[in-house]
Amino acid sequence: MPEGSALRTSAPATVPRASVVRWAAATFLLAAATLVVALVLGHGAPRSEPAGIPTPGAVTGWGLPVIGLVANVAGIATVGLLLAAVLLVPSPRGELTGMCLRASRAAGWTALVWAVAPLLLVVLTVSDIFAVPLREAFSVPLLSGFVRETSTGQSLVVQSALALVVCVLSRWTLTVREGALLLGLAVATLVPPVLTGHSASAGYHHLATVSLLVHVVGASLWIGGLLALGWISVAGSRRLPDGVLRFSTLAAWCLATVVASGVVNAAIRLGGVSELFTTAYGGLVMVKVAAAAGLGLLGWTHRRRIVPGLARRMADDRLDRGAAGRAFAAIAAVELTVMAMTVAVAVALSRTPTQVEDELVGPTTELLGTELPPAPSALRLLVGLYPDGVGIALVGLAAALYVQGLLVLRRRGVEWSPGRTAAWFGGLVLVGWATFGGLGLYSHVLFSAHMVSHMVLSMVAPILLVLGAPLTLALRTLPGPRVPGEVGPRQLLLSLLHSPPVRLLTHPLVAAGLFIVSLYAIYFSGLFDVLMGHDIGHAAMELHFLAVGSLFFYVLVGVDPGPRRVPQLVRFAVLIFVLPFHAFFAVALMSSDTVIGATYWTSLDRPYRTDLLDDQYLGGGIAWAMGELPLVLVLAALFVQWYRSDRRDAARHDRTAARTAAGHDEDEALDRYNTYLARLAEHDGVGTPARLGDSPEPSVPEGKG
């Protein structure tokens, strides 16, 4: 039997197909019933209008949430099946074979459903908005106008196109690395509708949108992964225990992110604790909270009691593997039914009105997501808070993952440098201050504060972050291969670090070029005004500053492994090469007679620091002054790294010399002993004995010459 045939040959199904079909039908009916009840209780169900008022009809009213539920389930199934194919189920030799290949192919069919559903939502939404019957919504002018002129229509079309790409590529995906890229694309397909939903128009919409995005991604990985494992258990694969063990860890992370992001989003939408008990929206939120608590309890029970027994039964040839698979499938079926009903409640929530949404009035509030802050002071800049969802999500996730890595090393008894830990969390504190702290708040209001935030994100925090060695920590703690030849998370990260795109980006000249060019491209091309006027644009700027800064200083002072080793003198030369360009940028800001981002700053209509050119001059001066700080930090880091490198080289040379000297002494001692043996042989007249260390000739028995 060729290698890997165990994966290509599936065991008999542990659960009859008829039972699976009955469960799927019952679950769909329960989810649909839950959707109807939630819509009625949340006042999101279609209502009969008085005579004479146009209405889209009951088909549109009920079709929108039902097709929305289908789209969500199809997206969740696609993400889950690809997750199982890439990470959960072992695949030898890094190829998608057996259940992994079947999961990838199945994801193609669910992605096809996912691609069709948003197009149906476009037609239904047109019928709903223009209050026309469904048959009249198939009008080319209405549909094209809706797609061209509304963000909702554009997001649905983009999601449909991305899902179709996932469907097509799933037929050509044959390796784990290709599957990982396809999984990333599937997760990205979840994003467009989130950016244009209710959260995008609510108060604190920066935080509301990002928290909803984290919520959707976490729930999709959690529910989709369990759905895929349930499908694998029904198929009778002996790889099920490996997938369940890895999924149990992922599920814990997903549950934490879903709960945290759900609490944040609900708090924004409700506005207070009392609304949980006095509004329909709050009642539906309480239902989701109860479902999450129940699922968490089921997951904990599953991990503590079922998973160990499952692995033991599947590994023992004397025990009934089918019984173990059926036990897992039964519990997974209960969890998935509850999850489907919870997704139905979430769909109903998206159509349930809240009182907080209507409080977002005025151009300033729409731009900032909150009221214009008072005039800045040292205290407000230091301890102020701003609901920046990107910064909160980034810092929270980065801190949690780093702490998890430290805990893994501690359980193994492996020491980790306190200096690296301090550097990492020091960098995260600076990122938090520049995004959702007081500096982040005023970076949306004053150009000078924005420039300080830019300098912190691109030139100060990245130095500390790369000195924290996050990639080294990840490589030491990420799961490795479970079977020979498997491409696990650790191998995927290594492949990424040594891939051609990363090798190109980490070239010193490329990293320096991106660092320099982005300064001039954003501020002197009119792009700054466009980016500042949109939540996505401002978030993209923050991520870009942090990314190019981290890339540049990773090349200069990074202690993590990389595709190339840059000599210390070259690093120093690159730093000296970049600094004049940064200084010239600061001078250009100070000497410019044109206000950068004038449309945005004017629309704020702030009552303080009304001289925009004067504030821009201050921002340029800050950029010039802060350019010296990275020079000092980088020079100190380079000196320390150079010193340690010399010490390591000296120690290595000393060890080599010691081994050489020891080997030479042993040879001299052996020669002296052989000479002593030769003298004894001459004295006794028995000839010259064999020398120690020589290979003796094979002896020939007498009579066999």
C-alpha positions in Angstrom: 0.0 0.0 0.0 1.6 3.3 -1.0 2.3 6.0 1.6 -0.7 8.1 2.4 -3.2 5.5 1.3 -4.6 5.4 4.8 -5.8 8.9 4.2 -7.1 8.3 0.8 -9.1 5.2 1.9 -11.9 6.2 4.2 -13.3 4.0 6.8 -16.9 3.1 6.7 -19.3 5.8 7.9 -19.9 5.8 11.6 -23.3 7.3 11.3 -25.9 6.3 8.6 -26.5 8.8 5.9 -30.2 8.9 6.6 -29.6 9.9 10.2 -27.3 12.8 9.0 -30.0 14.0 6.6 -32.7 13.9 9.3 -30.5 15.9 11.7 -29.6 18.5 9.0 -33.3 18.9 8.1 -34.3 19.2 11.8 -31.5 21.7 12.5 -32.5 23.9 9.6 -36.1 23.9 10.7 -35.2 24.8 14.2 -32.9 27.6 13.0 -35.7 28.9 10.7 -38.2 28.8 13.5 -35.8 30.6 15.8 -35.3 33.2 13.1 -39.0 33.8 12.8 -39.5 34.0 16.6 -36.5 36.4 17.0 -37.8 38.6 14.2 -41.2 38.8 15.7 -39.9 39.5 19.2 -37.4 42.0 17.9 -39.9 43.9 15.7 -37.8 43.0 12.6 -40.5 40.9 11.0 -42.4 42.3 7.9 -45.5 44.1 8.9 -48.7 44.9 6.9 -48.8 48.5 5.9 -52.0 50.6 5.6 -53.7 50.7 2.2 -52.1 53.0 -0.3 -48.5 52.7 1.1 -46.1 50.8 -1.2 -44.8 47.5 0.3 -42.3 45.0 -1.1 -44.5 42.1 0.0 -44.1 39.2 2.4 -41.7 37.3 0.0 -39.2 40.1 0.3 -39.8 40.6 4.0 -39.1 37.0 4.9 -36.7 36.3 2.1 -34.1 38.8 3.3 -33.4 37.2 6.7 -33.8 33.6 5.3 -31.3 34.2 2.5 -29.1 36.0 5.0 -29.1 32.9 7.2 -28.2 30.7 4.2 -25.3 33.1 3.3 -24.0 33.0 6.8 -24.2 29.2 7.1 -22.5 28.7 3.7 -19.7 31.1 4.6 -19.2 29.4 8.0 -19.2 25.9 6.3 -16.6 27.1 3.7 -14.3 28.5 6.3 -14.6 25.5 8.6 -14.0 22.9 5.8 -10.8 24.8 4.7 -9.7 25.1 8.3 -10.0 21.3 8.7 -8.2 20.6 5.5 -5.3 22.9 6.3 -4.8 22.8 10.1 -7.1 20.3 11.9 -6.6 17.0 10.0 -3.0 15.8 9.5 -1.9 15.5 5.9 1.5 13.8 5.2 4.0 15.2 2.8 2.2 18.6 2.9 -0.3 17.5 0.3 -4.1 17.6 0.6 -5.0 13.9 0.5 -7.8 11.8 1.8 -10.2 13.7 4.1 -8.2 16.9 3.6 -8.7 16.8 -0.1 -12.4 15.9 0.3 -12.8 18.8 2.7 -11.3 21.2 0.3 -13.5 20.0 -2.5 -16.6 20.2 -0.3 -15.6 23.8 0.5 -15.9 24.5 -3.2 -19.6 23.5 -3.2 -20.4 25.6 -0.1 -18.5 28.5 -1.6 -20.7 28.3 -4.7 -23.8 28.6 -2.5 -22.0 31.5 -0.7 -21.4 33.2 -4.0 -25.1 33.0 -5.1 -26.7 34.1 -1.8 -25.3 37.7 -1.9 -26.6 38.2 -5.4 -30.1 37.2 -4.2 -29.7 39.6 -1.3 -29.0 42.4 -3.8 -32.3 41.7 -5.5 -34.2 41.4 -2.2 -32.6 44.5 -0.8 -33.6 46.5 -3.9 -37.2 45.3 -3.5 -37.1 46.2 0.2 -35.6 49.7 -0.3 -37.7 50.8 -3.2 -40.8 49.0 -1.8 -41.6 47.2 -5.1 -42.6 43.6 -5.5 -39.8 41.1 -6.0 -40.5 40.6 -9.7 -40.1 44.3 -10.3 -36.8 44.3 -8.5 -35.2 42.5 -11.4 -34.8 45.8 -13.2 -31.4 46.5 -14.6 -31.6 50.3 -13.8 -32.6 49.6 -10.2 -30.0 46.9 -9.7 -27.1 48.8 -11.4 -27.9 52.0 -9.5 -28.1 50.2 -6.2 -24.7 48.5 -6.8 -23.0 51.7 -8.1 -24.4 54.2 -5.6 -24.7 52.3 -2.3 -22.0 50.7 -0.1 -24.3 47.9 0.8 -24.7 46.8 -2.8 -21.0 47.1 -3.5 -20.1 45.0 -0.5 -22.6 42.2 -1.5 -21.2 42.1 -5.0 -17.6 42.0 -3.7 -18.5 39.2 -1.3 -20.1 37.2 -4.1 -17.1 37.7 -6.4 -14.6 36.6 -3.6 -16.7 33.6 -2.8 -16.7 32.6 -6.4 -12.9 32.9 -6.5 -12.8 30.6 -3.5 -15.1 28.1 -5.2 -12.9 28.0 -8.4 -9.5 27.9 -6.6 -10.7 25.0 -4.3 -10.7 22.7 -7.3 -7.0 23.5 -8.0 -5.7 23.5 -4.4 -3.5 20.5 -3.8 -1.1 21.4 -1.0 -1.4 22.6 2.5 0.4 25.9 1.8 -2.0 26.6 -1.0 -4.9 25.7 1.2 -3.7 28.2 3.9 -3.8 31.0 1.3 -7.3 29.9 0.3 -8.4 29.8 3.9 -7.1 33.4 4.3 -9.1 34.4 1.2 -12.3 32.7 2.6 -11.9 34.6 5.9 -11.4 37.9 3.9 -14.7 37.1 2.1 -16.5 37.5 5.5 -15.4 41.2 5.7 -17.3 43.3 3.1 -20.8 43.2 4.6 -19.5 43.9 8.1 -18.0 47.2 7.0 -21.4 48.4 5.7 -23.8 47.1 8.2 -25.6 48.7 11.2 -22.3 49.0 13.1 -20.8 51.2 10.5 -23.5 53.8 11.1 -23.7 53.6 14.9 -22.1 55.7 17.5 -18.4 54.8 18.2 -18.6 53.2 14.7 -14.8 52.6 14.7 -15.1 50.3 17.6 -18.4 48.9 16.6 -17.3 47.8 13.2 -14.0 46.2 14.3 -15.7 44.4 17.3 -18.3 43.0 14.9 -15.6 41.9 12.5 -13.7 40.1 15.2 -17.0 38.5 16.4 -17.9 37.2 12.9 -14.4 35.8 12.2 -14.2 34.1 15.6 -17.7 32.6 15.3 -17.0 31.4 11.8 -13.8 29.6 12.8 -15.5 28.1 15.9 -18.7 26.9 14.3 -17.2 26.0 11.0 -14.4 24.0 12.6 -16.8 22.0 14.6 -19.1 21.5 11.6 -16.1 20.1 9.6 -15.0 17.8 12.4 -18.6 16.5 12.7 -18.5 15.8 9.0 -15.2 14.0 9.4 -16.5 11.9 12.3 -19.5 10.8 10.2 -17.1 9.7 7.5 -15.2 7.5 10.0 -11.7 9.0 9.6 -9.1 7.7 12.0 -7.5 11.2 11.9 -10.4 12.6 13.9 -8.7 12.6 17.4 -5.8 14.7 16.0 -8.2 17.2 14.6 -10.3 17.3 17.8 -7.3 17.9 20.0 -6.1 20.8 17.9 -9.6 22.2 17.5 -10.2 22.2 21.2 -7.4 24.8 21.7 -8.6 26.9 18.8 -12.2 26.7 20.0 -11.2 28.1 23.4 -9.6 31.1 21.7 -12.6 31.6 19.4 -15.0 31.5 22.4 -12.9 34.1 24.2 -12.9 36.5 21.2 -16.6 35.9 20.4 -17.6 36.7 24.0 -15.3 39.8 24.4 -16.2 41.3 21.0 -19.9 40.5 21.5 -19.9 42.3 24.8 -18.3 45.4 23.3 -20.6 45.5 20.3 -23.7 45.0 22.4 -22.6 47.7 24.8 -22.3 50.2 21.9 -25.6 49.2 20.4 -27.5 49.2 23.7 -26.0 52.2 25.4 -26.6 50.8 28.9 -27.2 47.7 31.1 -30.9 48.6 31.6 -31.6 48.2 27.9 -30.8 44.5 28.2 -34.0 44.0 30.1 -36.2 46.8 28.7 -35.7 46.5 24.9 -36.3 43.8 22.3 -32.7 44.1 21.1 -31.4 43.6 24.7 -33.6 40.5 25.0 -32.1 38.9 21.9 -28.6 39.7 23.2 -29.5 37.9 26.4 -30.5 34.9 24.3 -27.1 34.9 22.6 -25.3 35.3 26.0 -27.2 32.2 27.3 -26.3 30.3 24.1 -22.6 31.2 24.4 -22.6 30.1 28.1 -24.2 26.8 27.2 -21.8 26.2 24.3 -18.8 27.1 26.5 -20.0 24.5 29.1 -20.5 21.9 26.4 -17.1 22.6 25.0 -15.4 22.3 28.4 -17.2 19.0 29.1 -16.2 17.8 25.6 -12.5 18.7 26.2 -12.3 17.2 29.7 -14.3 14.0 29.2 -14.9 13.1 25.6 -11.6 14.0 23.9 -9.3 11.8 26.0 -11.5 8.8 25.6 -11.9 9.5 21.9 -8.2 9.5 21.3 -7.8 6.3 23.3 -10.5 4.4 21.5 -9.4 5.5 18.1 -5.8 4.4 18.8 -6.7 1.0 20.1 -7.4 -1.5 17.4 -9.2 -3.8 19.8 -11.9 -1.2 20.6 -14.8 0.0 18.4 -13.7 3.1 16.6 -17.2 3.5 15.2 -18.6 3.9 18.7 -16.0 6.6 19.5 -16.9 8.5 16.3 -20.6 8.2 17.0 -20.1 9.6 20.5 -18.3 12.6 19.1 -20.8 13.1 16.3 -23.7 13.0 18.8 -22.2 15.8 21.0 -21.1 17.8 17.9 -24.7 17.5 16.6 -26.1 19.0 19.8 -23.6 21.9 19.7 -24.1 22.6 16.0 -27.9 22.7 16.5 -27.5 25.3 19.3 -25.0 27.2 17.1 -27.3 27.3 14.1 -30.1 28.7 16.3 -27.7 31.3 17.7 -26.7 32.3 14.1 -30.4 32.7 13.4 -30.7 35.1 16.4 -27.7 37.0 15.1 -29.4 37.5 11.7 -32.5 38.7 13.5 -30.4 41.1 15.5 -29.1 42.7 12.3 -32.6 43.6 11.4 -33.7 44.7 14.9 -33.7 48.5 15.4 -31.9 50.1 18.4 -32.3 53.5 19.9 -28.6 54.3 19.9 -28.2 54.3 16.1 -30.2 57.5 15.7 -28.0 59.4 18.1 -25.2 59.8 15.5 -25.8 63.2 14.1 -23.6 66.0 12.7 -20.6 65.8 10.4 -18.1 65.9 13.2 -19.7 63.0 15.0 -19.9 61.0 11.8 -16.2 61.6 11.1 -15.0 60.9 14.6 -17.6 58.4 15.8 -17.9 60.5 19.0 -18.2 64.1 20.1 -15.3 66.6 19.4 -13.0 66.5 22.4 -12.1 69.7 24.3 -8.9 71.5 23.8 -5.9 69.3 24.4 -3.9 69.3 27.6 -1.0 67.2 28.9 -3.4 65.2 31.1 -5.9 64.6 28.3 -3.1 63.5 25.9 -1.7 61.1 28.4 -4.8 59.4 29.9 -7.5 60.1 27.3 -9.4 57.3 25.6 -10.7 57.0 22.0 -12.8 54.0 20.8 -10.3 52.9 18.1 -11.3 49.4 17.3 -8.2 48.5 15.3 -5.9 49.6 18.0 -7.8 47.8 20.8 -8.1 44.6 18.8 -4.4 44.6 17.7 -3.0 45.3 21.1 -5.4 42.9 22.9 -4.7 40.0 20.5 -0.9 40.6 20.4 -0.7 40.7 24.2 -2.8 37.6 24.6 -0.8 35.6 22.1 2.5 36.6 23.6 1.3 35.7 27.1 0.1 32.3 25.8 3.6 31.7 24.3 5.2 32.6 27.6 2.9 30.2 29.4 3.8 27.4 27.0 7.5 27.9 27.5 7.0 28.0 31.3 5.2 24.7 31.3 8.1 23.2 29.3 10.6 24.7 31.8 12.2 26.9 29.1 13.5 30.4 30.1 12.6 33.5 28.1 14.5 36.8 28.3 12.7 39.3 30.6 14.2 42.1 28.4 12.3 40.8 25.4 9.1 40.6 27.3 9.5 44.1 28.6 10.3 45.4 25.1 7.3 43.7 23.5 4.8 45.0 26.1 6.5 48.4 26.1 5.9 48.6 22.3 2.2 47.6 22.8 1.7 50.3 25.3 3.0 52.8 22.8 0.8 51.4 20.1 -2.2 51.6 22.4 -1.4 55.2 23.3 -1.1 56.2 19.7 -4.4 54.5 18.6 -6.9 54.4 21.4 -5.2 56.5 24.0 -5.2 60.2 24.5 -2.7 60.7 21.6 -4.9 58.5 19.4 -8.0 60.7 20.3 -6.3 64.0 19.3 -4.6 62.4 16.2 -8.1 62.6 14.6 -8.4 66.3 15.6 -5.0 68.0 15.2 -2.4 67.5 12.5 0.4 68.0 15.1 -1.0 65.2 17.3 -1.5 63.0 14.2 2.2 63.4 13.4 3.2 62.4 16.9 1.0 59.3 16.5 2.6 58.6 13.1 6.1 58.9 14.6 5.3 56.6 17.5 3.7 54.0 15.3 6.4 54.0 12.6 9.6 54.9 14.4 9.4 54.2 18.1 7.0 51.3 18.9 8.4 49.1 16.1 11.9 49.1 17.6 10.6 47.7 20.8 8.3 45.2 19.1 11.0 43.7 16.9 13.3 43.5 20.0 10.6 41.4 21.7 11.3 38.6 19.2 7.7 37.6 18.6 8.5 35.3 15.7 11.1 33.4 17.7 8.5 32.9 20.4 6.0 31.7 17.9 8.4 29.2 16.3 9.2 27.8 19.7 5.5 27.4 20.8 3.4 26.8 17.7 2.3 23.2 17.1 4.6 21.1 14.9 3.9 18.1 12.7 1.8 15.3 14.2 2.7 12.8 11.5 5.9 12.6 9.4 5.9 15.1 6.6 2.9 17.2 7.9 3.0 20.9 7.4 1.8 22.3 10.7 1.4 25.9 11.9 5.2 26.1 12.7 6.1 24.9 9.2 3.6 27.4 7.7 5.3 30.2 9.5 8.7 29.1 8.4 7.6 28.8 4.8 6.2 32.3 5.0 9.4 33.7 6.4 11.5 32.2 3.6 9.0 32.8 0.8 10.0 35.0 -2.2 7.7 37.9 -1.3 9.1 38.1 2.3 12.6 37.7 1.0 12.0 40.6 -1.4 10.4 42.8 1.3 13.2 42.2 3.8 15.9 43.3 1.4 17.4 46.4 3.1 16.9 48.6 0.1 13.3 47.5 -0.4 12.4 48.0 3.3 14.1 51.4 3.4 12.3 52.4 0.1 8.9 51.5 1.5 9.6 53.4 4.7 10.6 56.5 2.8 8.2 56.5 -0.1 5.2 56.0 2.0 5.9 59.3 3.8 5.8 61.4 0.6 3.1 59.3 -1.1 0.5 59.7 1.7 1.1 63.4 2.7 2.0 65.1 -0.6 -0.4 63.3 -3.1 -3.8 64.2 -1.7 -4.2 60.7 -0.4 -4.1 61.9 3.2 -7.4 63.8 2.9 -9.2 60.8 1.4 -7.9 58.4 4.1 -8.8 60.7 7.0 -12.3 61.0 5.8 -13.2 57.3 6.2 -12.9 54.8 9.0 -11.3 52.2 6.8 -8.8 54.8 5.5 -7.7 55.9 8.9 -7.3 52.3 10.1 -5.4 51.5 7.0 -3.0 54.4 7.7 -2.4 53.2 11.2 -1.7 49.6 10.1 0.5 50.8 7.3 2.6 53.0 9.6 3.1 50.2 12.0 3.8 47.6 9.3 6.4 49.6 7.3 8.1 50.7 10.5 8.2 47.1 11.9 9.5 45.8 8.5 12.3 48.5 8.4 13.5 48.0 12.0 13.1 44.2 11.7 15.8 44.4 9.0 17.9 46.8 11.1 17.7 45.5 14.6 15.4 42.5 14.5 16.5 39.4 16.5 14.0 37.1 14.9 15.1 34.6 12.1 14.7 35.9 8.6 15.5 34.9 5.0 18.8 36.7 5.0 21.5 37.8 7.4 22.4 41.5 7.1 25.9 42.5 8.3 26.0 45.1 11.1 27.8 47.7 9.0 25.2 47.4 6.2 22.4 48.0 8.8 24.1 51.1 10.1 24.6 52.4 6.5 20.9 51.9 5.7 19.9 53.8 8.8 22.3 56.7 7.9 20.9 56.6 4.3 17.2 56.9 5.5 17.6 59.7 8.1 18.2 62.6 5.6 15.0 61.7 3.7 13.0 61.8 6.9 14.5 65.1 7.9 13.8 66.6 4.4 10.1 65.4 4.8 9.9 67.3 8.1 11.3 70.4 6.5 8.9 70.2 3.6 6.0 70.1 6.0 7.2 73.1 7.9 7.9 75.2 4.8 4.7 74.3 2.9 2.1 76.9 2.2 -0.6 74.3 1.5 -2.6 72.8 4.3 -2.4 69.0 4.0 -5.9 67.5 4.5 -7.5 70.9 4.5 -11.0 69.5 3.7 -10.9 67.1 6.6 -9.6 69.6 9.2 -12.1 72.3 8.1 -15.0 69.9 8.3 -14.2 69.3 12.0 -14.8 73.0 12.8 -12.8 72.8 16.0 -12.8 75.9 18.2 -9.1 75.7 19.2 -5.9 75.8 17.2 -7.8 77.2 14.2 -4.6 78.2 12.3 -4.2 75.0 10.3 -0.8 76.1 8.8 0.6 76.8 12.2 -0.5 73.4 13.5 1.0 71.8 10.4 4.3 73.7 11.1 4.2 72.3 14.6 3.7 68.8 13.2 6.7 69.1 10.9 8.8 70.3 13.8 7.7 67.3 15.9 8.6 65.0 13.0 12.0 66.5 12.8 12.7 66.3 16.5 11.4 62.8 16.9 13.6 61.5 14.1 16.5 61.7 16.4 15.0 59.3 19.0 15.0 56.2 16.7 18.7 56.9 15.8 19.7 56.7 19.5 17.6 53.5 20.1 18.8 51.8 16.9 22.4 52.6 17.6 22.2 51.3 21.1 20.5 48.1 19.8 23.1 47.6 17.1 25.9 48.1 19.5 24.5 45.5 21.9 23.9 43.1 19.1 27.4 43.6 17.7 28.9 43.1 21.1 27.0 39.9 21.7 27.8 38.6 18.3 31.5 39.1 18.8 31.2 37.3 22.2 29.4 34.4 20.6 32.0 34.2 17.8 34.9 34.3 20.3 33.3 31.6 22.4 32.7 29.4 19.3 36.4 29.9 18.3 37.5 29.0 21.8 35.5 25.8 21.8 36.9 24.8 18.4 40.4 25.5 19.5 39.8 23.5 22.7 38.5 20.5 20.7 41.5 20.7 18.4 44.0 20.9 21.2 42.2 18.0 23.0 42.4 15.9 19.9 46.1 16.7 19.3 46.9 15.7 23.0 45.1 12.4 22.5 47.1 11.6 19.4 50.4 12.3 21.2 49.4 10.1 24.1 48.4 7.3 21.7 51.7 7.5 19.9 53.7 7.3 23.2 51.7 4.3 24.3 52.3 2.5 20.9 56.0 3.2 21.2 56.0 1.6 24.7 54.2 -1.5 23.4 56.7 -1.8 20.5 59.6 -1.8 23.0 58.0 -4.5 25.1 57.5 -6.6 22.0 61.2 -6.2 21.0 62.3 -7.2 24.5 60.1 -10.3 24.5 61.0 -11.2 20.8 57.4 -11.6 19.7 57.5 -9.1 16.8 55.7 -5.8 16.4 52.2 -5.8 17.9 49.2 -4.1 16.3 49.2 -0.4 17.0 46.3 1.0 19.0 44.0 2.9 16.8 44.8 0.8 13.7 42.3 -1.4 11.9 43.4 -5.0 12.3 43.7 -7.2 9.2 41.0 -10.0 9.1 42.3 -13.2 10.4 42.4 -16.4 8.3 41.7 -19.8 10.0 44.3 -22.4 9.7 44.0 -24.6 6.6 42.0 -22.0 4.7 44.9 -20.1 3.1 
